[in-house]
Amino acid sequence: MTALDQYSRLEATGLWHERPDAQRCEVLVSLGKATLIIATPAEVARAHWSLPAIVRLNPGKRPALYAPGEEAEERLEIEDRDMIAAIEKLRAAIDRRRPHPGRLRLWMGVSIAAAMLAAALFWMPGALIRQTVSVLPPAGREVIGQQLLQEIGRLAGPICSPVTGSGALTRLARRIAPEAPSRLAVLPSATPKTMALPGNIIVLNAALMEDHDTPEVVAGFILAETQRRTAQDPMLRLLKDAGLMATLRLLTTGQLDRAALQAHALTLLAQDTPAPTDPSLWPLFDAAGISARPYAAVAGQESRDSLPLAQTSNLRPVISDADWVSLQNICNS
């Protein structure tokens, strides 16, 4: 996001409250590559808000009042003019990248009818869905992924995100994939072990931390889910579930019906995490310097001939002991 370059060092103070009626506390606000980072004055992370999902609740007024999503309860008040200007510029830049019905009116009048006819007669629905996935911008994926995560949270219980656990999740994601870390979210144990959502989000079952003594287990499940996400785009799975009409609406308006998100959330929660079958998974452990043995034992793959149980000497700790303790208690705080 080129609009972010001039704000890479921008920080400001603000007032953050977890709910509209909760007590406000002073925080340090800074801009990340794709998130607004909210931390205590001692630089302990309190929250990471996705920039594409942020909404302003009082346009044109000061202090500016922001929320991390349309239905989120968290609030952030900012008085600093430079920080407000930066956030508004980034929100405007993101909005310009999204499809706008007004700009597409002429194309909708002629091309949509032709596209529907082509989909019915020649392309077939699957081809239209793949085309929609290929043209959807990253900002759109992030917004849809966040909306889907909220629907999953409503069905399976609130996302576990105490301050210490959130920081440990961020460090775990960076340890596994330094160049392109996923956004990790943890839900109570009544869910599949892992789920990949659009926008580079991976949802983890809290039992992966609570029931095991070593972080290599959850690291292995993240690697395996990352590989499955590469093999099958979560956005493609979502649109296949949503169907042709929901896909056409997304293609023309940039929006997906909430009913489609709710239905797909139920589908994801009803499935089980498959056991690894692709031998190309195991070299990923070597590349990350993580032992494959703890994950393989839990996943029932320890006897597979393709499992490299004797790894090289490049093994490194996954995370610190303090971070591991935080993750094991992430849903108990």
N, C-alpha and C positions, 0 to 999 in steps of 0.2 A: 504494500500500500504506500505509494509515493508520497501521499499527503501527510504521512506520519513522520517523514524524515526530519522536518524542522522542529518537531515536538519530542524528539527522542530523549531529551533530558528534562522535560517539563515536569515539575512537581508542584503540588499545592496542598494546603490543608482543607479539610472539609468536616462535615458532621454526618456520621453514619448511624442509622438505626435499623435493626434487624426487622422490625415491624413498624407500621405507622404510629402505633401507640407505645412503642418501646422507648426506653431512655436513650437519648442521643449521646454519642461519644466522639471525641475528636480523632480524626484519622489523617494519614498522609496518602494523598491520591497521586498516582503516577500513570503514565501511558506506556503500555507494552506494545508488542508487535500486533497483537490482535485482541488485547484485553485492556480493561481499565483495572489497575491494581489498587486495592484498598488495604492499607496496613496501619498498624499502630504507630505512634511517634517513635517507638523503638524498632520499627521496620519489621514487625511480625505480621505476616499476611493475614488479613481478615476475610477477604473475598477477591475473586477474579471475575469481572463482568465481561462477557463477550461484547465487543464494540458493535457488531451488527445488530445485536438484540436490545441495546440500550434505548430507552425512551425518555423524553423530557416531559415532565408532568405539568410544568408551568411555563410554557413558551413566552419569551419576552420579559420575564420577571426575574428579579434577583432577591435573595440568592437562588440560583438555579436548582431545581429539584429533579433528580433522576431516579430511575428504577432499572433493574437489570432485565426487565421484560414486561409485557403488557399486563400480566396477572401476578407478577412478583410482589412480595410484601416488603422487601428491603427498600430503603430510601437513602439517598445521598444528597446532602446540601453542599453546594460549592459557591463561594462568594468571589473567588479569584477570577478577574476578567480574562486573563490569558488562558487559564485552564478551560473556562466556559467556551471561549472562542475556539480553542483547539478541538474540544469535544464536538461542538456544533459543526466545525469544518469537516471533521472525519465522518460524522453522521450524514452530512450532505453528500460527501464523496461516495459513501457506501450506497446511499439512496439513488444516486445517479446511475450506479451500476445495476440496479435492479430493474426488471421489466416494468414499464409504466403503461397502463391501458391507454391513456391518451395518445401516447406516441405510437402506439401500435394499431390505432383505430382503422387506418386505411388498409394496413396489412390484414387485420382481422376480417375486414369486409370482403376481401377477395381471396386471400390465401387460406384462411381457416376452412372455408367451405371446400376448397380444393384439397387441403390436407386431410380433412375428414373423409372425403371421397377416396383419396389415395390410400388412407389407412384401411378403409373398409374393403377396397378392391385389390390393392396392389401391395402396400407396405405390410399390412396386418398390424394389429395393435402392438405387438412386441417391438417392431421396428420403430414405431412412433415413440414408444417409451424410451428406447435406447437413444433416439435422437434428442429427446428432451433432457435426458441425463447428461448427454455430451455438451449441451449448450448452457446448462445451469451454472451460473457463476459461483465461485467459492463463498461469497457473502450470502447468497441464497441458500446454499447447503448448510451454512452455520446457523442461520435463522431456523430452518426446518429441523435441523438436529436438536436445537435447543427446545423448540416447541414439542418435539417428540419425547425428549427427556422429561419435560414437565408432565406430559400425559402419563408416561411410565411411572413417575413419582406419585401421581394421584392414585394410581392403581396399586402400586406395590409398597407405598410408604414413602415418607419424605427422604430426600437425598441426605446422606450423612456427611456433614461438612463443618465440624468444629474447626477452630482456627489452626491448631497444631496439625490436625489431620490433613487439612487442605494443603498446607505447605509441604508435608511429607509426600502427598500424592503428586504434586508438581515435580518434586525432586526425583521421585520414582519414574515418572514419565520421561524426564530428561535423561535419566541414567540408561533407560532401555533404548531410547531413540533420540540421541542428542540433536540430530539435524532436523527432525520433524516430530517432536513429541506429541503424543495424543493428549486430549483433555480427558482425564480420568474422573469418573463419578462412581460413588459407592452407594448401593442400596441395601436394605435389609435382606436377610438370607432367603426369603421366599421368592427368589428369582433364579433364572439360569446363572451359571457361573460367570459368563461373559456375554455381552451384546455389543455389536458395533452399530453406531448410528451415523447418519450423515453429518458432515462437518468435523470429521476426525475425532469423534467422541467414542470412548469405550466405557461401558458400564460394567462394574465389577460387583460380584456377590460378596457381601461382607464376610461370609464364611471362609473365603479364600485367605483372609488374614486371620480371622478368629480361630480357625480350626487347625492351623499349621504352624510349625515352629520356625520355619525358615522363609524368607521373602523370595527365594528362588521359585517357589510354587506359583505365587501370584505373578511373578515376572514371566514365567513360562506360559501361563494362560494369556497374558497380554501379548506375548510374541505370537502365540497360536492364533489369537483373534485378529491380530494385525495381518497375518498371512491370509486368513480367510477373507478379511476385508479387501485385500488386494485382489484376490481371486474373484470375488463377487461384490460389486459396489453396493453398500447399504442403501444408497439412493435408488438404485435399480430395483432392489428388493421391495422397497417401500412403494414405488410406483406400480410395480407388478401387482401388489396387493390392492392398491388404490383403484386401479382400473383405468380405462381409456378416457372417460369423461373428466375424472380428477386430473389426469395427466394433461389433457387439453386446457383445463382451467389454469394449471400451473404454467404451462407454456405461454399462455396469452396474458395472464395477470400477475404471474410471479407468486401466487398464493395457493396454498393447499388446504382443502376443507379440513376442519377439525375432526369431522366424523372419520375421514380417512386416516388421520393420525391416531385417533383412538382405536380404530380397528387394527391398525398395524402394531400398536403398543400391546394389545391383547395377544396378537400372534407371536410377538417376540417373547412375551412373558410365558407363553404356553409351551415354547420349545425348550429342548435341552441342548447344552453345549456339546457339539459332536467331538468324539475322540479324534486326535490327529491321525491322518492317513498319508499325508504327503511327506516323503522322505526329505524334501528340501527344507522342512522346518528345522531340522537339527543343526545344520550349519549356522542358522541364525543365532543359536546359543553361543557357538564359538565366536562369531563376529562380535557379540555383545559382551563376551567374557563372563558368561553366566553358566553355571553347571546345569545340564539337562536332566540329571538323575532325579532330583526331588520332584520336578514336574512330571517326568515320565512315570514315576511310581504312582503318583496320584491319578494320572490320566490312564493308567492301565496299559502303558506302552513299554515298560521296562524290559520286557523280553524280546522286543523287536530287534532283528538283526541290524536294522538301519540306524539304531540309536547309538551315537558316539559316546559311550559312557566313559571312555578314557580320553579326556580332553587335554588340550595343551595347557601350558602353565600360565596362560593369560587370564585366568579366572580372577575376578575382582569382586569385592563386596557389592551387593546390589544397592543397599542403603545402610545408613548408620543404625546402630542398635536403638538409639532414641527415636528415630523416624519409624522404625519397625514397631516399637511399642505404641507409638501414636496411631499407626494404621490398625494394629490389632484392637484398639479401643475406639476406633473412629465412629462407630455407631452407638457407643455407650456413654458418650459425653453429653 
